[in-house]
Amino acid sequence: METLNEEGPYSCNVCQLLFNYRSDFNRHERIHTGEKPYICPTCNAAFSQKSNLNRHVKTHTGEKPHTCQICGSTFAGKSCLKIHVRTHTGEKPYLCKICPASFAQNGQLKRHTRTHVGESVHFCNICAAAFANMFELKEHMRTHNEEKPYVCQLCAYSCATSSALKQHTRKHTGEKPFICKICNKACSQNSSLERHMRTHTGEKPFSCRICGTAFSQHSGLQSHMRTHTGEKPFICKLCGSAFAQGAGLNKHTRSHTGEKPYSCDVCGSSFSENFTLKIHMRKHTGERPYACHICGSSFSKSSNLNKHVRRHIGEKPSTCQICGTAFADNSDLNKHMRTHTGEKPYSCEICSASFTWSGSLKTHMKRTHT
């Protein structure tokens, strides 16, 4: 290192940067020399700048004098607070010179830039994955050795990375620092906010490579792919039935347990599925959203509309295997089959008379017991 003169400016002979003040030049020198003269009296950690040492010491004392005015989170250093505030404001001042990407932290920009220049110098000796810095490689290695050094102070949860622990802790604190600028919905993770934003933008970045159907979330694409592969990974523990989606398994399980968690606020009827409750509510509201394009008749259920349309066009896809009579709807076929089987499923609770049709039971009740 050398200077142009005793009073400045000071020039670095390694990278040619100029400094007006000797103190700034000295700090810069340590970047090249690796000198770290400031030692922590507690753990002996060494730092090139005194300000970094002061910030580090607070990790031992627990002192966090800098408070976020939006959510109340506290930080040991002012720079940490400044970075945190960007999670609320959405500010991303660090811009990539190659593509339109922007970032809240300079370190994120540096890592991103390496994806353009192809700089990935740290390799995993197990799977050969490449990383831009040693810290990312160390965190990656924990996926192989199952090391989980970050432990939650509130429960027994442990994880491989500090960021995963931070996200987990929000489940306890209820902190949701990521705010939607359109509807003010609060999210605990930035990834959750990004997924939510697609409900506003309509963006569907995940496309099926087989049929081209697009989805706003990767989980939606995964569920869809099972319609092509036939995969059914969700297995009922009671009967062994398999389902392509977890929701399908949950719905099926209620057929075993008899659980009906969806209740009507008007009459108190309960249902095993939310969809069934929505259809039931139309009895109270009178809503009939399914309209016939031929005659204008409207219906509360799509199945009733389909059945009605078949009567217009004369379609009768359901055929009796005994006598060959055809019907527009499978439910009509089921009723017809009772004329062959003699089944009478509708019983009077007063006199035990039984009937083939529900209408016959109602007529019996009026004439005989009223």
C-alpha positions in Angstrom: 0.0 0.0 0.0 1.2 3.5 -0.7 -0.1 7.1 -0.6 0.0 10.0 -3.0 1.1 12.3 -0.2 0.9 12.6 3.6 -2.3 14.5 3.7 -4.3 12.7 1.1 -6.0 11.6 -1.0 -4.9 8.0 -0.2 -4.7 5.5 -3.1 -4.9 1.7 -2.7 -2.3 0.1 -5.0 -4.2 -3.1 -5.1 -7.6 -1.9 -6.5 -6.8 1.8 -7.1 -9.6 3.2 -4.9 -9.1 6.7 -3.5 -9.8 7.9 0.0 -9.9 11.4 1.5 -9.4 10.3 5.0 -6.6 8.2 6.5 -9.1 6.3 8.8 -11.2 5.2 5.8 -8.0 4.1 3.9 -6.9 2.1 6.9 -10.2 0.3 7.1 -10.1 -0.5 3.4 -6.5 -1.8 3.6 -7.7 -4.6 5.9 -9.9 -6.0 3.1 -6.7 -6.9 1.2 -4.5 -7.8 4.2 -7.1 -9.8 6.1 -6.1 -8.0 9.3 -8.7 -8.1 12.1 -7.3 -6.1 15.1 -10.6 -5.9 17.1 -11.1 -8.9 19.4 -14.2 -9.8 21.3 -13.3 -10.2 25.0 -16.0 -12.9 25.5 -15.4 -15.3 22.6 -12.2 -14.0 20.9 -14.0 -13.5 17.6 -11.9 -11.0 15.5 -13.2 -8.1 13.3 -11.6 -5.7 10.8 -13.7 -2.8 12.0 -14.6 -1.6 15.5 -18.2 -1.0 14.5 -18.5 -4.7 13.6 -17.1 -5.7 17.0 -19.5 -3.4 18.8 -22.4 -5.0 16.9 -21.1 -8.5 17.7 -20.8 -7.8 21.4 -24.5 -7.1 21.6 -25.1 -10.8 20.6 -23.6 -11.7 24.0 -25.4 -9.0 26.0 -28.7 -9.4 24.3 -28.9 -5.7 23.8 -31.2 -4.6 20.9 -31.6 -0.9 21.0 -33.0 -0.4 17.5 -36.8 -0.9 17.2 -39.0 -1.2 14.1 -41.7 1.4 14.3 -44.1 -0.8 12.2 -44.0 -4.2 14.0 -41.9 -3.6 17.1 -39.1 -6.1 16.2 -35.8 -5.1 17.8 -32.3 -5.3 16.4 -28.7 -5.1 17.7 -27.5 -2.9 14.8 -29.0 0.0 12.9 -28.1 -1.6 9.6 -30.1 -4.7 10.5 -33.1 -2.5 11.3 -32.7 -0.7 7.9 -32.7 -4.1 6.1 -35.7 -5.3 8.1 -37.8 -2.2 7.3 -37.6 -3.1 3.6 -39.7 -6.2 4.4 -42.5 -3.8 5.2 -41.9 -1.2 2.4 -41.0 -3.6 -0.3 -38.0 -1.5 -1.2 -35.3 -3.3 -3.2 -32.6 -0.7 -3.9 -29.9 -3.1 -5.2 -30.5 -3.5 -9.0 -28.9 -6.1 -11.2 -27.1 -4.5 -14.2 -27.7 -7.5 -16.4 -31.4 -8.3 -15.9 -34.4 -6.5 -14.2 -34.0 -8.3 -10.9 -33.8 -6.2 -7.7 -33.0 -7.1 -4.1 -33.4 -5.7 -0.6 -29.8 -6.6 0.4 -26.5 -6.1 -1.3 -25.4 -9.7 -0.5 -28.5 -11.0 -2.3 -27.5 -9.0 -5.4 -23.9 -10.3 -5.3 -25.2 -13.9 -5.1 -27.6 -13.3 -8.0 -24.9 -11.7 -10.2 -22.9 -14.9 -9.9 -25.7 -16.7 -11.7 -25.0 -14.5 -14.7 -21.2 -14.8 -14.8 -21.3 -18.5 -14.0 -19.2 -18.1 -10.8 -19.9 -21.1 -8.6 -16.6 -22.0 -6.9 -17.8 -24.0 -3.9 -18.8 -27.6 -4.7 -20.5 -30.2 -2.6 -18.2 -33.3 -2.5 -21.3 -35.6 -2.1 -23.7 -34.5 -4.9 -21.5 -32.0 -6.8 -24.0 -29.1 -6.3 -22.3 -25.7 -6.8 -22.6 -22.6 -4.6 -21.6 -19.0 -4.8 -20.2 -18.8 -1.2 -19.0 -21.1 1.6 -21.9 -20.2 3.9 -24.4 -21.6 1.4 -22.3 -24.7 0.9 -22.2 -25.3 4.7 -26.0 -25.0 5.0 -26.4 -27.3 2.0 -24.1 -30.0 3.6 -26.6 -30.3 6.5 -29.1 -31.8 4.0 -26.7 -34.7 3.7 -25.5 -35.2 7.3 -29.0 -34.2 8.8 -27.4 -31.8 11.1 -29.9 -29.4 12.7 -28.1 -26.9 14.9 -30.8 -24.3 15.0 -33.2 -25.1 17.9 -36.5 -23.3 18.7 -36.5 -21.8 22.3 -40.3 -22.3 22.5 -40.7 -25.9 21.3 -38.6 -28.9 20.3 -38.4 -27.9 16.7 -34.9 -27.9 15.1 -33.7 -27.1 11.6 -30.7 -26.9 9.4 -30.7 -23.1 8.6 -31.2 -19.9 10.5 -33.8 -18.7 8.0 -35.9 -21.8 8.5 -35.8 -21.2 12.3 -36.8 -17.6 11.8 -39.8 -18.6 9.7 -40.8 -21.2 12.3 -40.6 -18.8 15.2 -43.3 -16.6 13.5 -45.7 -19.5 14.2 -45.3 -18.8 17.9 -45.1 -15.0 17.8 -47.8 -14.5 15.1 -45.5 -12.0 13.3 -46.5 -11.4 9.7 -44.2 -8.8 8.4 -44.9 -9.2 4.7 -47.9 -7.0 3.7 -49.8 -7.0 0.4 -49.9 -3.5 -1.0 -53.2 -4.2 -2.8 -55.5 -5.7 0.0 -53.2 -5.4 3.1 -53.2 -9.2 3.7 -50.3 -10.0 6.0 -48.1 -13.1 5.5 -45.4 -14.6 7.7 -43.2 -15.5 4.8 -42.2 -13.6 1.7 -42.9 -16.7 -0.4 -46.4 -16.8 0.9 -46.8 -13.1 -0.1 -45.5 -13.9 -3.6 -48.1 -16.7 -3.9 -50.8 -14.4 -2.7 -50.0 -11.7 -5.2 -50.8 -14.1 -8.0 -54.5 -13.9 -6.9 -54.3 -10.3 -7.9 -52.2 -10.5 -11.0 -53.6 -13.7 -12.4 -50.1 -15.0 -13.0 -49.8 -18.7 -13.6 -46.1 -19.5 -13.9 -46.4 -23.3 -13.4 -47.4 -25.2 -16.6 -48.1 -28.8 -17.2 -45.6 -30.2 -19.8 -48.2 -32.7 -21.0 -51.4 -30.7 -21.6 -50.3 -27.1 -21.1 -52.7 -26.3 -18.2 -51.2 -23.5 -16.1 -51.4 -23.0 -12.3 -50.6 -20.1 -9.9 -48.9 -22.4 -7.4 -46.5 -25.3 -7.7 -48.7 -27.4 -5.4 -51.6 -27.0 -7.9 -49.4 -28.3 -10.7 -48.2 -31.3 -8.6 -51.9 -32.3 -7.9 -52.7 -31.9 -11.5 -49.9 -34.1 -12.7 -51.5 -37.0 -10.8 -54.4 -36.9 -13.2 -51.8 -37.9 -15.9 -49.7 -40.3 -13.9 -52.6 -41.9 -11.9 -50.5 -41.6 -8.7 -52.6 -41.8 -5.5 -50.2 -41.2 -2.6 -52.8 -40.4 0.1 -53.9 -43.7 1.7 -56.8 -44.2 4.1 -55.6 -46.0 7.2 -59.0 -47.5 7.8 -59.9 -49.1 4.5 -56.8 -48.7 2.2 -58.6 -46.5 -0.3 -56.1 -44.3 -2.2 -56.5 -40.7 -3.3 -54.6 -38.3 -5.6 -55.1 -35.3 -3.2 -55.0 -34.9 0.6 -58.4 -33.1 0.4 -59.9 -36.2 -1.1 -58.5 -38.3 1.7 -59.9 -35.9 4.3 -63.3 -36.0 2.7 -63.3 -39.8 2.5 -62.2 -40.2 6.2 -65.4 -38.5 7.3 -67.3 -41.3 5.7 -65.8 -43.5 8.4 -65.9 -41.1 11.3 -69.3 -39.6 10.5 -67.8 -36.1 11.1 -69.9 -33.3 9.7 -68.0 -30.1 10.4 -69.9 -27.7 8.1 -73.1 -26.4 9.7 -75.9 -24.3 8.3 -76.4 -21.0 10.2 -80.1 -21.0 9.3 -81.5 -24.4 10.1 -78.6 -26.2 11.9 -78.2 -29.0 9.3 -74.6 -30.3 9.2 -72.6 -31.7 6.3 -69.3 -33.5 5.8 -68.3 -31.2 2.9 -68.3 -27.5 2.5 -69.4 -27.9 -1.1 -72.6 -29.7 0.1 -73.3 -26.9 2.6 -73.1 -24.3 -0.2 -75.6 -26.3 -2.3 -77.9 -26.6 0.8 -77.8 -22.8 1.5 -79.5 -22.3 -1.9 -82.6 -23.7 -0.4 -82.7 -20.8 2.0 -81.5 -18.1 -0.4 -83.4 -19.3 -3.4 -80.2 -19.0 -5.5 -80.3 -20.9 -8.8 -77.1 -20.2 -10.6 -77.4 -23.0 -13.3 -79.6 -21.8 -16.2 -80.9 -23.9 -19.2 -79.7 -22.3 -22.5 -82.8 -23.7 -24.2 -85.7 -22.7 -22.1 -84.3 -20.5 -19.4 -85.2 -22.7 -16.5 -82.7 -22.4 -13.6 -81.5 -24.9 -11.0 -79.6 -24.9 -7.7 -77.4 -27.8 -8.7 -75.5 -28.5 -11.9 -76.6 -32.1 -11.9 -80.2 -31.1 -12.0 -79.5 -28.8 -15.0 -77.7 -31.6 -16.8 -80.6 -33.9 -16.2 -83.1 -31.3 -17.5 -81.1 -30.6 -20.7 -81.2 -34.3 -21.6 -85.0 -34.1 -21.6 -84.7 -31.4 -24.3 -82.3 -33.2 -26.5 -83.8 -36.7 -25.8 -80.5 -38.1 -24.5 -80.9 -41.2 -22.2 -77.5 -42.6 -21.4 -78.6 -44.7 -18.4 -80.1 -48.1 -19.5 -81.7 -50.8 -17.5 -79.8 -54.1 -18.0 -82.9 -56.2 -17.3 -85.6 -54.7 -19.6 -83.6 -52.2 -21.7 -85.6 -49.1 -20.6 -83.4 -45.9 -21.0 -83.3 -42.9 -18.7 -81.9 -39.4 -18.8 -80.4 -39.7 -15.4 -78.8 -42.4 -13.3 -81.1 -41.6 -10.3 -84.1 -42.3 -12.4 -82.6 -45.6 -13.4 -82.1 -46.5 -9.7 -85.7 -45.8 -9.0 -86.8 -47.9 -12.0 -84.7 -50.8 -10.8 -86.9 -51.1 -7.7 -89.7 -52.3 -10.0 -87.5 -55.3 -10.8 -86.0 -55.9 -7.3 -89.1 -55.1 -5.2 -87.0 -52.9 -3.0 -89.1 -50.6 -0.8 -86.6 -48.3 1.0 -89.1 -45.7 2.3 -90.8 -46.9 5.6 -93.5 -45.3 7.7 -92.3 -44.7 11.3 -95.8 -45.1 12.6 -97.2 -48.3 11.0 -94.1 -49.8 9.4 -95.7 -49.7 5.9 -93.0 -49.5 3.2 -92.9 -47.9 -0.2 -90.9 -47.9 -3.4 -91.0 -44.1 -3.9 -90.6 -41.3 -1.4 -93.7 -39.6 -2.9 -95.8 -42.7 -2.1 -94.7 -42.5 1.5 -95.7 -38.8 1.7 -99.1 -39.6 0.3 -99.6 -42.4 2.8 -98.7 -40.1 5.7 -101.3 -37.5 4.6 -104.1 -40.0 4.0 -103.6 -42.4 6.8 -102.0 -40.6 9.8 -103.2 -37.0 9.6 
